[in-house]
Amino acid sequence: RVLLQGDDVFSRTSQEYIAEVCFSSYARPGFSLRDRSLMNIAMLIALNRAPELRLHIRAALYNGLTEEQICEACRHAMVYCGVPAGRDALMIAQEVVAQVKKSGEVPKAKV
């Protein structure tokens, strides 16, 4: 995981903030988990946050996005974020999907 690990003040502070602020936003109405995953992918590509992008691509698969939709999001990001950012995202997505398939944890698409 990208989260700080350990039982020190830095790790605890990071984990508490993420649990209290970030995860609580997923309970808000207006967007499905799938929609939020798509938004997260786009924002993380734009911000060039590869470690977080890996986590969110994996989560997106479990939240109902298909490989093709994730690929299209990465491709579309090339227009607004630049080809290097989109290309990096495509490579990261390719690696994550391959890891998920290799592990046998291929999620079933949510309807």
Biopython code that builds the backbone (N, CA, C, O; Angstrom):
import numpy as np
from Bio.PDB.StructureBuilder import StructureBuilder

atoms = [
    (1, "ARG", "N", (0.826, -1.188, 0.000)),
    (1, "ARG", "CA", (0.000, 0.000, 0.000)),
    (1, "ARG", "C", (0.866, 1.245, 0.000)),
    (1, "ARG", "O", (2.036, 1.215, 0.381)),
    (2, "VAL", "N", (0.273, 2.321, -0.429)),
    (2, "VAL", "CA", (0.985, 3.579, -0.485)),
    (2, "VAL", "C", (0.919, 4.297, 0.857)),
    (2, "VAL", "O", (1.745, 5.162, 1.146)),
    (3, "LEU", "N", (-0.059, 3.938, 1.669)),
    (3, "LEU", "CA", (-0.179, 4.568, 2.981)),
    (3, "LEU", "C", (1.104, 4.366, 3.765)),
    (3, "LEU", "O", (1.790, 3.355, 3.614)),
    (4, "LEU", "N", (1.416, 5.335, 4.598)),
    (4, "LEU", "CA", (2.538, 5.151, 5.501)),
    (4, "LEU", "C", (2.215, 3.967, 6.398)),
    (4, "LEU", "O", (1.087, 3.825, 6.869)),
    (5, "GLN", "N", (3.191, 3.133, 6.627)),
    (5, "GLN", "CA", (2.938, 1.960, 7.441)),
    (5, "GLN", "C", (3.731, 2.056, 8.728)),
    (5, "GLN", "O", (4.852, 2.563, 8.754)),
    (6, "GLY", "N", (3.136, 1.569, 9.773)),
    (6, "GLY", "CA", (3.806, 1.597, 11.054)),
    (6, "GLY", "C", (2.889, 2.144, 12.124)),
    (6, "GLY", "O", (1.741, 2.507, 11.867)),
    (7, "ASP", "N", (3.421, 2.194, 13.321)),
    (7, "ASP", "CA", (2.630, 2.655, 14.454)),
    (7, "ASP", "C", (3.228, 3.931, 15.034)),
    (7, "ASP", "O", (3.204, 4.147, 16.246)),
    (8, "ASP", "N", (3.763, 4.769, 14.156)),
    (8, "ASP", "CA", (4.321, 6.030, 14.633)),
    (8, "ASP", "C", (3.329, 7.155, 14.369)),
    (8, "ASP", "O", (2.303, 6.944, 13.723)),
    (9, "VAL", "N", (3.627, 8.320, 14.857)),
    (9, "VAL", "CA", (2.708, 9.450, 14.743)),
    (9, "VAL", "C", (2.449, 9.831, 13.290)),
    (9, "VAL", "O", (1.343, 10.263, 12.964)),
    (10, "PHE", "N", (3.428, 9.684, 12.414)),
    (10, "PHE", "CA", (3.259, 10.043, 11.005)),
    (10, "PHE", "C", (2.297, 9.081, 10.311)),
    (10, "PHE", "O", (1.399, 9.507, 9.585)),
    (11, "SER", "N", (2.488, 7.804, 10.533)),
    (11, "SER", "CA", (1.613, 6.795, 9.937)),
    (11, "SER", "C", (0.189, 6.922, 10.450)),
    (11, "SER", "O", (-0.763, 6.892, 9.671)),
    (12, "ARG", "N", (0.045, 7.063, 11.752)),
    (12, "ARG", "CA", (-1.296, 7.195, 12.342)),
    (12, "ARG", "C", (-2.017, 8.433, 11.815)),
    (12, "ARG", "O", (-3.204, 8.376, 11.491)),
    (13, "THR", "N", (-1.309, 9.533, 11.731)),
    (13, "THR", "CA", (-1.922, 10.773, 11.242)),
    (13, "THR", "C", (-2.390, 10.615, 9.801)),
    (13, "THR", "O", (-3.497, 11.030, 9.459)),
    (14, "SER", "N", (-1.570, 10.028, 8.971)),
    (14, "SER", "CA", (-1.934, 9.791, 7.569)),
    (14, "SER", "C", (-3.149, 8.881, 7.467)),
    (14, "SER", "O", (-4.098, 9.180, 6.742)),
    (15, "GLN", "N", (-3.117, 7.775, 8.190)),
    (15, "GLN", "CA", (-4.211, 6.809, 8.135)),
    (15, "GLN", "C", (-5.513, 7.392, 8.679)),
    (15, "GLN", "O", (-6.582, 7.149, 8.120)),
    (16, "GLU", "N", (-5.431, 8.150, 9.754)),
    (16, "GLU", "CA", (-6.634, 8.777, 10.325)),
    (16, "GLU", "C", (-7.252, 9.766, 9.355)),
    (16, "GLU", "O", (-8.468, 9.778, 9.165)),
    (17, "TYR", "N", (-6.421, 10.594, 8.741)),
    (17, "TYR", "CA", (-6.930, 11.595, 7.807)),
    (17, "TYR", "C", (-7.624, 10.926, 6.624)),
    (17, "TYR", "O", (-8.725, 11.319, 6.238)),
    (18, "ILE", "N", (-6.983, 9.926, 6.061)),
    (18, "ILE", "CA", (-7.559, 9.232, 4.909)),
    (18, "ILE", "C", (-8.888, 8.588, 5.282)),
    (18, "ILE", "O", (-9.854, 8.676, 4.524)),
    (19, "ALA", "N", (-8.945, 7.946, 6.438)),
    (19, "ALA", "CA", (-10.190, 7.297, 6.862)),
    (19, "ALA", "C", (-11.290, 8.321, 7.135)),
    (19, "ALA", "O", (-12.440, 8.117, 6.745)),
    (20, "GLU", "N", (-10.947, 9.405, 7.793)),
    (20, "GLU", "CA", (-11.957, 10.399, 8.176)),
    (20, "GLU", "C", (-12.424, 11.267, 7.007)),
    (20, "GLU", "O", (-13.616, 11.548, 6.884)),
    (21, "VAL", "N", (-11.517, 11.680, 6.171)),
    (21, "VAL", "CA", (-11.854, 12.651, 5.131)),
    (21, "VAL", "C", (-12.088, 11.989, 3.781)),
    (21, "VAL", "O", (-13.138, 12.170, 3.165)),
    (22, "CYS", "N", (-11.117, 11.231, 3.332)),
    (22, "CYS", "CA", (-11.213, 10.674, 1.983)),
    (22, "CYS", "C", (-12.295, 9.611, 1.875)),
    (22, "CYS", "O", (-13.167, 9.704, 1.011)),
    (23, "PHE", "N", (-12.252, 8.608, 2.736)),
    (23, "PHE", "CA", (-13.206, 7.514, 2.618)),
    (23, "PHE", "C", (-14.629, 7.953, 2.919)),
    (23, "PHE", "O", (-15.575, 7.388, 2.371)),
    (24, "SER", "N", (-14.798, 8.938, 3.770)),
    (24, "SER", "CA", (-16.151, 9.381, 4.085)),
    (24, "SER", "C", (-16.824, 10.030, 2.883)),
    (24, "SER", "O", (-18.051, 10.029, 2.790)),
    (25, "SER", "N", (-16.049, 10.579, 1.971)),
    (25, "SER", "CA", (-16.650, 11.207, 0.793)),
    (25, "SER", "C", (-17.312, 10.187, -0.124)),
    (25, "SER", "O", (-18.173, 10.546, -0.928)),
    (26, "TYR", "N", (-16.927, 8.938, -0.016)),
    (26, "TYR", "CA", (-17.538, 7.893, -0.844)),
    (26, "TYR", "C", (-18.978, 7.601, -0.429)),
    (26, "TYR", "O", (-19.739, 7.026, -1.207)),
    (27, "ALA", "N", (-19.353, 7.982, 0.765)),
    (27, "ALA", "CA", (-20.712, 7.738, 1.253)),
    (27, "ALA", "C", (-21.688, 8.832, 0.829)),
    (27, "ALA", "O", (-22.898, 8.698, 1.014)),
    (28, "ARG", "N", (-21.168, 9.900, 0.267)),
    (28, "ARG", "CA", (-22.030, 11.009, -0.151)),
    (28, "ARG", "C", (-22.886, 10.599, -1.346)),
    (28, "ARG", "O", (-22.470, 9.771, -2.156)),
    (29, "PRO", "N", (-24.075, 11.174, -1.456)),
    (29, "PRO", "CA", (-24.932, 10.877, -2.600)),
    (29, "PRO", "C", (-24.438, 11.613, -3.856)),
    (29, "PRO", "O", (-23.620, 12.530, -3.777)),
    (30, "GLY", "N", (-24.944, 11.195, -4.982)),
    (30, "GLY", "CA", (-24.660, 11.914, -6.217)),
    (30, "GLY", "C", (-23.812, 11.157, -7.214)),
    (30, "GLY", "O", (-23.995, 11.296, -8.423)),
    (31, "PHE", "N", (-22.891, 10.360, -6.719)),
    (31, "PHE", "CA", (-22.049, 9.555, -7.602)),
    (31, "PHE", "C", (-21.982, 8.128, -7.083)),
    (31, "PHE", "O", (-21.963, 7.890, -5.876)),
    (32, "SER", "N", (-21.947, 7.197, -8.003)),
    (32, "SER", "CA", (-21.724, 5.799, -7.633)),
    (32, "SER", "C", (-20.230, 5.597, -7.369)),
    (32, "SER", "O", (-19.413, 6.459, -7.694)),
    (33, "LEU", "N", (-19.884, 4.465, -6.785)),
    (33, "LEU", "CA", (-18.467, 4.153, -6.580)),
    (33, "LEU", "C", (-17.743, 4.097, -7.921)),
    (33, "LEU", "O", (-16.594, 4.522, -8.040)),
    (34, "ARG", "N", (-18.427, 3.571, -8.918)),
    (34, "ARG", "CA", (-17.864, 3.479, -10.263)),
    (34, "ARG", "C", (-17.537, 4.874, -10.795)),
    (34, "ARG", "O", (-16.448, 5.104, -11.320)),
    (35, "ASP", "N", (-18.483, 5.802, -10.656)),
    (35, "ASP", "CA", (-18.262, 7.174, -11.125)),
    (35, "ASP", "C", (-17.101, 7.821, -10.384)),
    (35, "ASP", "O", (-16.269, 8.498, -10.988)),
    (36, "ARG", "N", (-17.048, 7.611, -9.082)),
    (36, "ARG", "CA", (-15.960, 8.194, -8.287)),
    (36, "ARG", "C", (-14.613, 7.608, -8.711)),
    (36, "ARG", "O", (-13.608, 8.318, -8.754)),
    (37, "SER", "N", (-14.598, 6.322, -9.019)),
    (37, "SER", "CA", (-13.359, 5.692, -9.480)),
    (37, "SER", "C", (-12.879, 6.317, -10.779)),
    (37, "SER", "O", (-11.686, 6.573, -10.945)),
    (38, "LEU", "N", (-13.800, 6.564, -11.699)),
    (38, "LEU", "CA", (-13.437, 7.186, -12.968)),
    (38, "LEU", "C", (-12.871, 8.594, -12.731)),
    (38, "LEU", "O", (-11.879, 8.984, -13.348)),
    (39, "MET", "N", (-13.502, 9.338, -11.845)),
    (39, "MET", "CA", (-13.001, 10.679, -11.517)),
    (39, "MET", "C", (-11.616, 10.602, -10.869)),
    (39, "MET", "O", (-10.733, 11.398, -11.189)),
    (40, "ASN", "N", (-11.431, 9.658, -9.972)),
    (40, "ASN", "CA", (-10.134, 9.511, -9.303)),
    (40, "ASN", "C", (-9.029, 9.226, -10.313)),
    (40, "ASN", "O", (-7.951, 9.816, -10.248)),
    (41, "ILE", "N", (-9.302, 8.322, -11.242)),
    (41, "ILE", "CA", (-8.307, 7.991, -12.262)),
    (41, "ILE", "C", (-7.920, 9.244, -13.035)),
    (41, "ILE", "O", (-6.734, 9.514, -13.229)),
    (42, "ALA", "N", (-8.912, 10.008, -13.478)),
    (42, "ALA", "CA", (-8.622, 11.220, -14.253)),
    (42, "ALA", "C", (-7.784, 12.213, -13.449)),
    (42, "ALA", "O", (-6.805, 12.761, -13.955)),
    (43, "MET", "N", (-8.175, 12.441, -12.196)),
    (43, "MET", "CA", (-7.446, 13.421, -11.383)),
    (43, "MET", "C", (-6.026, 12.964, -11.075)),
    (43, "MET", "O", (-5.099, 13.774, -11.082)),
    (44, "LEU", "N", (-5.849, 11.685, -10.807)),
    (44, "LEU", "CA", (-4.515, 11.185, -10.475)),
    (44, "LEU", "C", (-3.594, 11.201, -11.684)),
    (44, "LEU", "O", (-2.390, 11.418, -11.544)),
    (45, "ILE", "N", (-4.155, 10.970, -12.885)),
    (45, "ILE", "CA", (-3.350, 11.105, -14.101)),
    (45, "ILE", "C", (-2.905, 12.557, -14.240)),
    (45, "ILE", "O", (-1.732, 12.833, -14.489)),
    (46, "ALA", "N", (-3.841, 13.473, -14.080)),
    (46, "ALA", "CA", (-3.529, 14.901, -14.227)),
    (46, "ALA", "C", (-2.478, 15.361, -13.218)),
    (46, "ALA", "O", (-1.645, 16.214, -13.523)),
    (47, "LEU", "N", (-2.524, 14.796, -12.030)),
    (47, "LEU", "CA", (-1.586, 15.187, -10.979)),
    (47, "LEU", "C", (-0.279, 14.388, -11.001)),
    (47, "LEU", "O", (0.625, 14.636, -10.203)),
    (48, "ASN", "N", (-0.193, 13.425, -11.929)),
    (48, "ASN", "CA", (1.006, 12.590, -12.060)),
    (48, "ASN", "C", (1.330, 11.863, -10.749)),
    (48, "ASN", "O", (2.457, 11.920, -10.256)),
    (49, "ARG", "N", (0.341, 11.193, -10.207)),
    (49, "ARG", "CA", (0.479, 10.479, -8.939)),
    (49, "ARG", "C", (0.430, 8.962, -9.182)),
    (49, "ARG", "O", (-0.560, 8.307, -8.856)),
    (50, "ALA", "N", (1.483, 8.427, -9.744)),
    (50, "ALA", "CA", (1.521, 7.021, -10.153)),
    (50, "ALA", "C", (1.222, 6.029, -9.029)),
    (50, "ALA", "O", (0.428, 5.114, -9.247)),
    (51, "PRO", "N", (1.815, 6.160, -7.841)),
    (51, "PRO", "CA", (1.512, 5.161, -6.796)),
    (51, "PRO", "C", (0.026, 5.130, -6.428)),
    (51, "PRO", "O", (-0.554, 4.057, -6.266)),
    (52, "GLU", "N", (-0.584, 6.306, -6.297)),
    (52, "GLU", "CA", (-2.017, 6.356, -5.991)),
    (52, "GLU", "C", (-2.842, 5.853, -7.170)),
    (52, "GLU", "O", (-3.867, 5.198, -6.982)),
    (53, "LEU", "N", (-2.394, 6.160, -8.385)),
    (53, "LEU", "CA", (-3.110, 5.707, -9.580)),
    (53, "LEU", "C", (-3.186, 4.187, -9.600)),
    (53, "LEU", "O", (-4.222, 3.626, -9.956)),
    (54, "ARG", "N", (-2.118, 3.523, -9.227)),
    (54, "ARG", "CA", (-2.128, 2.049, -9.168)),
    (54, "ARG", "C", (-3.236, 1.548, -8.243)),
    (54, "ARG", "O", (-3.989, 0.640, -8.596)),
    (55, "LEU", "N", (-3.324, 2.139, -7.074)),
    (55, "LEU", "CA", (-4.348, 1.727, -6.108)),
    (55, "LEU", "C", (-5.751, 1.960, -6.654)),
    (55, "LEU", "O", (-6.639, 1.121, -6.502)),
    (56, "HIS", "N", (-5.933, 3.105, -7.286)),
    (56, "HIS", "CA", (-7.274, 3.470, -7.742)),
    (56, "HIS", "C", (-7.688, 2.728, -9.011)),
    (56, "HIS", "O", (-8.880, 2.519, -9.238)),
    (57, "ILE", "N", (-6.730, 2.330, -9.834)),
    (57, "ILE", "CA", (-7.077, 1.493, -10.992)),
    (57, "ILE", "C", (-7.544, 0.132, -10.497)),
    (57, "ILE", "O", (-8.532, -0.409, -10.994)),
    (58, "ARG", "N", (-6.853, -0.408, -9.543)),
    (58, "ARG", "CA", (-7.269, -1.693, -8.961)),
    (58, "ARG", "C", (-8.662, -1.562, -8.341)),
    (58, "ARG", "O", (-9.522, -2.415, -8.562)),
    (59, "ALA", "N", (-8.885, -0.508, -7.575)),
    (59, "ALA", "CA", (-10.195, -0.291, -6.962)),
    (59, "ALA", "C", (-11.272, -0.106, -8.022)),
    (59, "ALA", "O", (-12.399, -0.571, -7.849)),
    (60, "ALA", "N", (-10.934, 0.572, -9.120)),
    (60, "ALA", "CA", (-11.908, 0.810, -10.192)),
    (60, "ALA", "C", (-12.419, -0.500, -10.780)),
    (60, "ALA", "O", (-13.593, -0.610, -11.134)),
    (61, "LEU", "N", (-11.551, -1.477, -10.881)),
    (61, "LEU", "CA", (-11.981, -2.789, -11.387)),
    (61, "LEU", "C", (-13.037, -3.393, -10.468)),
    (61, "LEU", "O", (-14.002, -4.000, -10.931)),
    (62, "TYR", "N", (-12.848, -3.223, -9.178)),
    (62, "TYR", "CA", (-13.798, -3.749, -8.194)),
    (62, "TYR", "C", (-15.053, -2.885, -8.091)),
    (62, "TYR", "O", (-16.092, -3.342, -7.614)),
    (63, "ASN", "N", (-14.951, -1.642, -8.539)),
    (63, "ASN", "CA", (-16.097, -0.736, -8.484)),
    (63, "ASN", "C", (-16.895, -0.710, -9.780)),
    (63, "ASN", "O", (-17.799, 0.110, -9.942)),
    (64, "GLY", "N", (-16.561, -1.608, -10.702)),
    (64, "GLY", "CA", (-17.399, -1.780, -11.882)),
    (64, "GLY", "C", (-16.865, -1.254, -13.195)),
    (64, "GLY", "O", (-17.520, -1.417, -14.224)),
    (65, "LEU", "N", (-15.702, -0.629, -13.200)),
    (65, "LEU", "CA", (-15.136, -0.207, -14.476)),
    (65, "LEU", "C", (-14.483, -1.398, -15.163)),
    (65, "LEU", "O", (-13.872, -2.245, -14.512)),
    (66, "THR", "N", (-14.617, -1.455, -16.472)),
    (66, "THR", "CA", (-13.990, -2.529, -17.237)),
    (66, "THR", "C", (-12.580, -2.109, -17.639)),
    (66, "THR", "O", (-12.212, -0.938, -17.534)),
    (67, "GLU", "N", (-11.809, -3.066, -18.093)),
    (67, "GLU", "CA", (-10.475, -2.762, -18.611)),
    (67, "GLU", "C", (-10.569, -1.739, -19.740)),
    (67, "GLU", "O", (-9.775, -0.802, -19.817)),
    (68, "GLU", "N", (-11.548, -1.938, -20.607)),
    (68, "GLU", "CA", (-11.713, -1.052, -21.759)),
    (68, "GLU", "C", (-12.038, 0.379, -21.315)),
    (68, "GLU", "O", (-11.536, 1.338, -21.902)),
    (69, "GLN", "N", (-12.860, 0.523, -20.300)),
    (69, "GLN", "CA", (-13.209, 1.862, -19.806)),
    (69, "GLN", "C", (-12.009, 2.536, -19.144)),
    (69, "GLN", "O", (-11.796, 3.737, -19.307)),
    (70, "ILE", "N", (-11.240, 1.768, -18.408)),
    (70, "ILE", "CA", (-10.030, 2.317, -17.785)),
    (70, "ILE", "C", (-9.041, 2.734, -18.871)),
    (70, "ILE", "O", (-8.423, 3.795, -18.784)),
    (71, "CYS", "N", (-8.897, 1.901, -19.880)),
    (71, "CYS", "CA", (-8.010, 2.215, -21.006)),
    (71, "CYS", "C", (-8.463, 3.498, -21.698)),
    (71, "CYS", "O", (-7.638, 4.356, -22.014)),
    (72, "GLU", "N", (-9.757, 3.635, -21.931)),
    (72, "GLU", "CA", (-10.285, 4.826, -22.601)),
    (72, "GLU", "C", (-10.081, 6.075, -21.750)),
    (72, "GLU", "O", (-9.794, 7.147, -22.282)),
    (73, "ALA", "N", (-10.229, 5.943, -20.429)),
    (73, "ALA", "CA", (-9.984, 7.084, -19.543)),
    (73, "ALA", "C", (-8.527, 7.539, -19.642)),
    (73, "ALA", "O", (-8.243, 8.736, -19.682)),
    (74, "CYS", "N", (-7.615, 6.579, -19.681)),
    (74, "CYS", "CA", (-6.191, 6.910, -19.806)),
    (74, "CYS", "C", (-5.901, 7.556, -21.152)),
    (74, "CYS", "O", (-5.143, 8.522, -21.235)),
    (75, "ARG", "N", (-6.502, 7.024, -22.194)),
    (75, "ARG", "CA", (-6.304, 7.583, -23.534)),
    (75, "ARG", "C", (-6.865, 9.002, -23.605)),
    (75, "ARG", "O", (-6.226, 9.906, -24.143)),
    (76, "HIS", "N", (-8.044, 9.182, -23.066)),
    (76, "HIS", "CA", (-8.678, 10.501, -23.098)),
    (76, "HIS", "C", (-7.858, 11.522, -22.307)),
    (76, "HIS", "O", (-7.843, 12.705, -22.648)),
    (77, "ALA", "N", (-7.188, 11.075, -21.272)),
    (77, "ALA", "CA", (-6.356, 11.975, -20.471)),
    (77, "ALA", "C", (-5.211, 12.557, -21.291)),
    (77, "ALA", "O", (-4.703, 13.633, -20.975)),
    (78, "MET", "N", (-4.801, 11.849, -22.344)),
    (78, "MET", "CA", (-3.728, 12.369, -23.187)),
    (78, "MET", "C", (-4.088, 13.731, -23.768)),
    (78, "MET", "O", (-3.222, 14.590, -23.932)),
    (79, "VAL", "N", (-5.370, 13.927, -24.079)),
    (79, "VAL", "CA", (-5.819, 15.178, -24.685)),
    (79, "VAL", "C", (-5.634, 16.338, -23.713)),
    (79, "VAL", "O", (-5.163, 17.405, -24.106)),
    (80, "TYR", "N", (-5.997, 16.140, -22.456)),
    (80, "TYR", "CA", (-6.021, 17.232, -21.479)),
    (80, "TYR", "C", (-4.795, 17.274, -20.571)),
    (80, "TYR", "O", (-4.442, 18.332, -20.049)),
    (81, "CYS", "N", (-4.150, 16.132, -20.385)),
    (81, "CYS", "CA", (-3.017, 16.072, -19.451)),
    (81, "CYS", "C", (-1.684, 15.909, -20.169)),
    (81, "CYS", "O", (-0.627, 16.029, -19.549)),
    (82, "GLY", "N", (-1.726, 15.642, -21.448)),
    (82, "GLY", "CA", (-0.513, 15.434, -22.227)),
    (82, "GLY", "C", (-0.271, 13.965, -22.501)),
    (82, "GLY", "O", (-0.651, 13.092, -21.721)),
    (83, "VAL", "N", (0.368, 13.716, -23.627)),
    (83, "VAL", "CA", (0.640, 12.342, -24.039)),
    (83, "VAL", "C", (1.498, 11.595, -23.016)),
    (83, "VAL", "O", (1.190, 10.441, -22.716)),
    (84, "PRO", "N", (2.560, 12.194, -22.465)),
    (84, "PRO", "CA", (3.351, 11.446, -21.492)),
    (84, "PRO", "C", (2.530, 10.972, -20.287)),
    (84, "PRO", "O", (2.689, 9.838, -19.833)),
    (85, "ALA", "N", (1.668, 11.829, -19.780)),
    (85, "ALA", "CA", (0.845, 11.440, -18.624)),
    (85, "ALA", "C", (-0.105, 10.317, -18.993)),
    (85, "ALA", "O", (-0.253, 9.354, -18.240)),
    (86, "GLY", "N", (-0.744, 10.429, -20.134)),
    (86, "GLY", "CA", (-1.664, 9.380, -20.572)),
    (86, "GLY", "C", (-0.946, 8.080, -20.875)),
    (86, "GLY", "O", (-1.441, 7.000, -20.552)),
    (87, "ARG", "N", (0.205, 8.178, -21.487)),
    (87, "ARG", "CA", (0.997, 6.975, -21.810)),
    (87, "ARG", "C", (1.452, 6.290, -20.526)),
    (87, "ARG", "O", (1.367, 5.067, -20.420)),
    (88, "ASP", "N", (1.930, 7.053, -19.557)),
    (88, "ASP", "CA", (2.318, 6.471, -18.266)),
    (88, "ASP", "C", (1.118, 5.772, -17.625)),
    (88, "ASP", "O", (1.245, 4.671, -17.091)),
    (89, "ALA", "N", (-0.038, 6.419, -17.684)),
    (89, "ALA", "CA", (-1.251, 5.834, -17.094)),
    (89, "ALA", "C", (-1.624, 4.531, -17.794)),
    (89, "ALA", "O", (-2.025, 3.573, -17.133)),
    (90, "LEU", "N", (-1.501, 4.481, -19.108)),
    (90, "LEU", "CA", (-1.793, 3.244, -19.841)),
    (90, "LEU", "C", (-0.856, 2.117, -19.406)),
    (90, "LEU", "O", (-1.288, 0.978, -19.228)),
    (91, "MET", "N", (0.418, 2.437, -19.236)),
    (91, "MET", "CA", (1.376, 1.414, -18.803)),
    (91, "MET", "C", (1.067, 0.939, -17.386)),
    (91, "MET", "O", (1.151, -0.254, -17.096)),
    (92, "ILE", "N", (0.710, 1.872, -16.507)),
    (92, "ILE", "CA", (0.359, 1.507, -15.132)),
    (92, "ILE", "C", (-0.891, 0.637, -15.128)),
    (92, "ILE", "O", (-0.946, -0.377, -14.432)),
    (93, "ALA", "N", (-1.892, 1.033, -15.904)),
    (93, "ALA", "CA", (-3.132, 0.254, -15.968)),
    (93, "ALA", "C", (-2.870, -1.151, -16.503)),
    (93, "ALA", "O", (-3.424, -2.128, -15.999)),
    (94, "GLN", "N", (-2.031, -1.244, -17.516)),
    (94, "GLN", "CA", (-1.683, -2.547, -18.085)),
    (94, "GLN", "C", (-1.048, -3.447, -17.015)),
    (94, "GLN", "O", (-1.390, -4.624, -16.906)),
    (95, "GLU", "N", (-0.128, -2.887, -16.234)),
    (95, "GLU", "CA", (0.540, -3.650, -15.169)),
    (95, "GLU", "C", (-0.450, -4.075, -14.089)),
    (95, "GLU", "O", (-0.432, -5.225, -13.651)),
    (96, "VAL", "N", (-1.304, -3.166, -13.661)),
    (96, "VAL", "CA", (-2.260, -3.460, -12.591)),
    (96, "VAL", "C", (-3.237, -4.544, -13.034)),
    (96, "VAL", "O", (-3.486, -5.494, -12.290)),
    (97, "VAL", "N", (-3.789, -4.413, -14.229)),
    (97, "VAL", "CA", (-4.745, -5.406, -14.726)),
    (97, "VAL", "C", (-4.066, -6.772, -14.841)),
    (97, "VAL", "O", (-4.654, -7.790, -14.476)),
    (98, "ALA", "N", (-2.846, -6.796, -15.339)),
    (98, "ALA", "CA", (-2.111, -8.065, -15.439)),
    (98, "ALA", "C", (-1.891, -8.688, -14.059)),
    (98, "ALA", "O", (-2.023, -9.902, -13.903)),
    (99, "GLN", "N", (-1.555, -7.868, -13.056)),
    (99, "GLN", "CA", (-1.356, -8.376, -11.698)),
    (99, "GLN", "C", (-2.649, -8.941, -11.123)),
    (99, "GLN", "O", (-2.648, -9.998, -10.493)),
    (100, "VAL", "N", (-3.744, -8.233, -11.342)),
    (100, "VAL", "CA", (-5.040, -8.693, -10.833)),
    (100, "VAL", "C", (-5.408, -10.022, -11.487)),
    (100, "VAL", "O", (-5.868, -10.943, -10.811)),
    (101, "LYS", "N", (-5.207, -10.122, -12.795)),
    (101, "LYS", "CA", (-5.527, -11.368, -13.501)),
    (101, "LYS", "C", (-4.628, -12.510, -13.029)),
    (101, "LYS", "O", (-5.094, -13.628, -12.807)),
    (102, "LYS", "N", (-3.340, -12.218, -12.877)),
    (102, "LYS", "CA", (-2.386, -13.244, -12.455)),
    (102, "LYS", "C", (-2.722, -13.773, -11.062)),
    (102, "LYS", "O", (-2.549, -14.959, -10.782)),
    (103, "SER", "N", (-3.199, -12.890, -10.199)),
    (103, "SER", "CA", (-3.518, -13.296, -8.831)),
    (103, "SER", "C", (-4.809, -14.105, -8.757)),
    (103, "SER", "O", (-5.111, -14.714, -7.731)),
    (104, "GLY", "N", (-5.562, -14.108, -9.845)),
    (104, "GLY", "CA", (-6.820, -14.832, -9.857)),
    (104, "GLY", "C", (-7.951, -14.051, -9.197)),
    (104, "GLY", "O", (-9.028, -14.598, -8.957)),
    (105, "GLU", "N", (-7.713, -12.785, -8.905)),
    (105, "GLU", "CA", (-8.705, -11.959, -8.213)),
    (105, "GLU", "C", (-9.535, -11.126, -9.180)),
    (105, "GLU", "O", (-9.985, -10.035, -8.829)),
    (106, "VAL", "N", (-9.741, -11.626, -10.380)),
    (106, "VAL", "CA", (-10.465, -10.821, -11.358)),
    (106, "VAL", "C", (-11.855, -10.531, -10.833)),
    (106, "VAL", "O", (-12.658, -11.447, -10.653)),
    (107, "PRO", "N", (-12.145, -9.269, -10.585)),
    (107, "PRO", "CA", (-13.459, -8.908, -10.025)),
    (107, "PRO", "C", (-14.572, -9.084, -11.044)),
    (107, "PRO", "O", (-14.371, -8.940, -12.250)),
    (108, "LYS", "N", (-15.730, -9.393, -10.535)),
    (108, "LYS", "CA", (-16.903, -9.463, -11.387)),
    (108, "LYS", "C", (-17.436, -8.052, -11.556)),
    (108, "LYS", "O", (-17.519, -7.288, -10.594)),
    (109, "ALA", "N", (-17.794, -7.713, -12.778)),
    (109, "ALA", "CA", (-18.308, -6.374, -13.038)),
    (109, "ALA", "C", (-19.634, -6.168, -12.295)),
    (109, "ALA", "O", (-20.503, -7.039, -12.279)),
    (110, "LYS", "N", (-19.756, -4.994, -11.686)),
    (110, "LYS", "CA", (-21.005, -4.640, -10.988)),
    (110, "LYS", "C", (-21.953, -4.037, -12.002)),
    (110, "LYS", "O", (-21.535, -3.343, -12.928)),
    (111, "VAL", "N", (-23.204, -4.303, -11.824)),
    (111, "VAL", "CA", (-24.197, -3.774, -12.747)),
    (111, "VAL", "C", (-24.851, -2.546, -12.173)),
    (111, "VAL", "O", (-25.722, -1.955, -12.811)),
]
sb = StructureBuilder()
sb.init_structure("model")
sb.init_model(0)
sb.init_chain("A")
sb.init_seg("    ")
for serial, (resi, resn, name, xyz) in enumerate(atoms, 1):
    if name == "N":
        sb.init_residue(resn, " ", resi, " ")
    sb.init_atom(name, np.array(xyz, "f"), 0.0, 1.0, " ", f" {name:<3s}", serial, name[0])
structure = sb.get_structure()
